[in-house]
């Protein structure tokens, strides 16, 4: 593993090496059974134990109260864009959505198929560089839920705290789940695709308050009801076994790092190092307003598009890959998820300093 | 890999060793990039090449005509139970379903949410031991499609040929895809969860005729339309990258074995060996009627439930695992998917002979 690159990919992204090493062994033979982790029945006692351990470790690490169910689903966060309103937004009722970027816009579009969607804040005119302050919007009385995307990968913004409101929150935490402590009890539902902080693409974790499971209409297909999966411990049908297993290995690594609090401190440190570099002069400019900055995805620009292209290419030659920004923002983006090492951030900061010196604007 | 068990699991089941060995390497570092197969962007040129190669190899191996699209979806075959009628069965129209077991019954239940479902044949009274002959049923005029499950894992039955009808066929081939040649052009849509013959649980392949993509109503959520995924080469959202990659490795193995025709011959040979043993006396009794027998799942009984339990336990001690039958049939079941070796079948047959001698009824 000595030739490992510093992987700044926005997702799927870098994963903890110990989890990968364990998987490489378990793929060929799991615990001396004579078959690999992908070759066993999901109803075998060995896999059931893996699934239960993964769920309980996730509950422990995030401090999830007992009145919440943890589901391992398929279809990506994109499937939650419609499953949330399909299960929680009855026809004729209203939900509130904060539009803070591409992923919230997609969620709004799908929710409008099911009920009324109120959008009291949109950052669109500002190219989503700023998240709303509590005084920027009002949550309409009678809203079923207030929907937000806790971290916006493309624009590099992140809610540093969550709205204080009587309405329950629903959040897409795909890109910052497990990166910091969260007040789960203020949420009705939280979902996250795994491929940033949790594991490989192919499994989506849903945390849902158990009293919400019965809201769904009878007409909804069996597989699209949260209740179906909650009633069967996510084993109504064959789960994405390997992805669930690997999430479990990643969670063990998080615990070994000291848990979410320790991870959160490390993430703050990593982000601080890059933002300090950006703020130290005029050469690099962060896309997000300082109060809205993400600790997961640092989106920034250089003086010209030519310099940005040169920067990305030169970094790749030094084994720092995935620094190209998303096409809707341009420029550069450093994604520094949980498994991204502090060492890699120091490497990037030193490279940024050198590049600026050698390539004046 | 010398301690490898003979894995008769019904699914997830045994996978080809060369595919697993390659995966164990690629998880840590893919082609010297400094990152593993699960850690790269699905939009990277490396992963795009994997996805394209997997699709084209699948097309080549099954002889899929160019007017069919191949989709890599999530949610398991169980999600296709509702996606098929959601996309193909307009309100007020009728589809025909052959009820040949648990999986068709579930599909029928979901289809009834969308349109009229006609069930001209049901094997239920007979505990699904027999599949219909063409003369057993009539396909109602005007049916949108005739739905069937090509192989029934639980009851060990399999269509040896497909119904000759003017109505297009739709088939759940989860448990026998790629095990034999199929006349794709007679089908409107074929789907298969990967975890028997294709790869790990977590990806479902859909083969759909391209003229059917536009049938879907505007009200259907974006992620639930086949067209969404067809238009974006299954990259509308992040695909289950590792599962797609591993399917590709399994396909390379199939090709190296001589392709589907060679695999089909080997599967016939494997099934023949076990059924000949069963038919050689009265000790073992096959669940399925001979004309309906599956080449993938051999369900059989011993003289008593006690002997069956003893049989399963004794086999497990000799590294033949997963032989317990499904709870709805009882008895024993040997699943002998593509990657299950002929050697393992010979091992089982010898064990069956010995067990019968040592444990008279």
Interface residues (C-beta under 8 A of the other chain):
Chain A: X1 X3 X4 X5 X7 X9 X10 X11 X12 X13 X14 X15 X20 X21 X23 X24 X25 X27 X28 X29 X32 X33 X34 X35 X36 X38 X39 X40 X41 X42 X44 X74 X75 X76 X77 X78 X79 X81 X82 X86 X106 X109 X110 X113 X193 X195 X199 X200 X201 X202 X203 X219 X221 X222 X223 X224 X236 X237 X238 X239 X240 X241 X242 X243 X246 X319 X321 X322
Chain B: X1 X3 X4 X5 X7 X9 X10 X11 X12 X13 X14 X15 X20 X21 X23 X24 X25 X27 X28 X29 X32 X33 X34 X35 X36 X38 X39 X40 X41 X42 X44 X74 X75 X76 X77 X78 X79 X81 X82 X86 X106 X109 X110 X113 X193 X195 X199 X200 X201 X202 X203 X219 X221 X222 X223 X224 X236 X237 X238 X239 X240 X241 X242 X243 X246 X319 X321 X322
